[in-house]
């Protein structure tokens, strides 16, 4: 499930609808309950996947740790 593609069509349509409403100076945008549920479900999946990938990335151990040594000698040897 973590690698299955997420259907973002509902989110894209929501963004287009809001842009259109803003462009035409509408005061409000309304959605039926099924559309609202689909938008909510899609956003939940996107956020859940993002959080999962972030946690996975944070828990990864670096494969090659590079050690950088800095010698402060006051500019000797220039």
Secondary structure, DSSP 4 states (H G I P E B T S, - for coil): -TTSPP--HHHHHHHHHHHHHHHTT-S-----HHHHHHHHHHHHHHHHHHHHHHHHHHHPPPSSPPP------TTTT-
